[in-house]
Amino acid sequence: MISQSIRCINLNKPAGIYQIDFTFIVRNKSVYSLMLLRHIPFLKAVFLHSITAFGGPQGHFGMMLKTFVHQRRDITEQELLEYNAFCQMLPGASSTQTLTLIGYKRGGLGLAILTLIIWISPACILMSGLSFLLDYLDNRAYINIFKFIQPMAVFAEPEAAIAWLDSGAPPPAPAESSSA
């Protein structure tokens, strides 16, 4: 085991001098692989979550609550609520940020990066494959793939209206017109 140390870096601050002790230890590969082995069940749960997650951030939150709070107990429900609230303030995908934050809390920066890679890989692979597939399809075959979308949309709108009327919900309030 090789050790290297950098000791006593002084930072001059207006309120005084702060002393920080940094110690960097370079370890052999077997120690790192043992550290990674302990996170394999967590990474497996992240992978299963990434291929089964649906419904946007609200659906992901429910699935994270079930998987990482109730089943695995990686974090508490209060922590998940705080992480989700914090990630909602940040720009970008809140589900991705929340899951990466869970990985960071569990194992530091390395596990957070690995969690992010595992979370985005299935979607990236699928979308990349579909983009190359559409490039190889001939224009006529491409049109045949989407020929049922218009009839489905024509059916879906009246079906939703009928379901809404059958639910007994009150009709929407008429828009107020301003008379001058």
Number of C-alpha atoms within 10 A of each C-alpha: 7 8 9 9 11 10 12 12 11 11 11 10 8 6 6 8 10 11 12 12 10 11 12 11 11 12 11 10 9 9 11 11 10 10 12 14 12 11 14 11 11 18 19 13 13 23 19 14 19 18 14 10 16 12 10 11 17 12 13 21 20 12 17 22 19 14 17 21 17 13 10 13 12 17 15 13 16 10 13 21 14 13 18 19 13 13 19 16 9 10 8 10 12 22 21 17 20 24 25 22 23 21 24 18 14 15 16 12 14 11 21 20 15 15 24 18 14 19 22 14 14 14 13 12 11 10 12 11 11 12 11 10 10 12 10 10 11 9 10 8 10 13 11 9 9 9 10 10 9 10 9 10 11 10 10 12 11 11 12 11 11 11 12 13 12 9 9 8 9 8 8 6 6 6 6 6 6 5 4 3
